[in-house]
Amino acid sequence: MREGEADRLAALRRYRILDTDPEQRFDDLALLASQICGTPMALISLIDRDRQWFKARVGVDVPQTPRDIAFCAHAIRQTDLFVVPDALQDARFRDNPLVRAEPHIRFYAGAPLVTTDGHALGTICVIDRQPRVLTKAQHAALEALKRQVISQLDLRLSLDELAGAARRPRPGREGPGPSDRRTARSPGQRGTALLNPAVMLRMRDHMVVPADPAAIAGVTDGVTQLLRSKGWPAEKAMEVELALQEALANAVRHGCGGDPRKRVQCVVTHDAAGEVVIVIRDPGTGFDATAVPDPLAGDNLFKPSGRGIYLINRLMDEVRFADEGREIRMRKSAFANPDAPNGPG
């Protein structure tokens, strides 16, 4: 059973997304939902205390509606897809002003956007002015798009937190002492030592990261600080950050099964030529990296598998797997030609 409404609203506030500007990645997902399901309207809707607010909308002009008439307010009480084949034949909705007047809703299908800790923030939904039903393929596609919206929300939150951490002042230190080394290696902590480039420069042995998604940001933040301190362009540093985040998330989720008692090993090395090498190892059963399907091919577009590896390969210069997929080695250079005069010294 999910937490109460106060906890759900607190979770929504943590994402800091209400009343933000449109973003292409969410607009694209709403457009895909509309096209796949063949409906004139589609929304990514977030349910606030007294309103539903639309992060993305297709075929709808208004940015929000009152919560008490929102179909999505019903959908977030479900665990699965919430479908209203014909609103005029449903006692819950036949007198709803959104049914009796514009936009004259007859059909609604909404997939709740449930976070990993069980909070339903809103939905991705499709709407039609005619009664209808979804095919099995459309149902599966809407579920897949729901997972992508949740992933984008989580990624947006992670990047927002990293940006906030980068803006916060760091304590001035001459160099790392013994306590810094312990902090950097302490499982379950996002210690400030990880944010100290001097500590990162010494990381040629293994860090131990707990299989806890909350620990990932501390590692990615530290690596980003290191690269920026060594003169990496912001875009290149961000690409490394995203690849590292995805690789650690895969190790935690798949290699460790989300068990916080397990650990992921991570090694980060950086040289004067502007090249970074990252090795991540998890204790899982492994997988055949060559058998991972292309997530952009055919029906794979609606499946969650393969997206992480595809993203990592696009972001890094070189990606290799070892030990039957339990180890990933990633390499990237700050500049196309590390020996060029404008390379980091």
Protein Blocks (a to p, Z undefined) as FASTA:
>chain_A
ZZdfklmmmmmmmnomghpacdfklmmmmmmmmmmnopabdcdddddfkbccdfbdehia
bfbdcfklgfklmmmmpmbdcddfblklpmklmmgmklmmcehiabdcddddddfkopaf
bdcddddfbdcdddfklmmmmmmmmmmmmmmmmmmmmmmmmmmmmmpccdddfbdcfklm
mmmmmghiacfklmpmklmmmmmbccddddbfklmmmmmmmmmmmmmmnopafklmmmmm
mmmmmmmmmmmmmmnnopakbccdddddddfkopacdddddfbebjafklpccfkgcjll
mpcghklmmmmmmmpmbdcdeehhiaccddddfbfblmbmkbcZZ
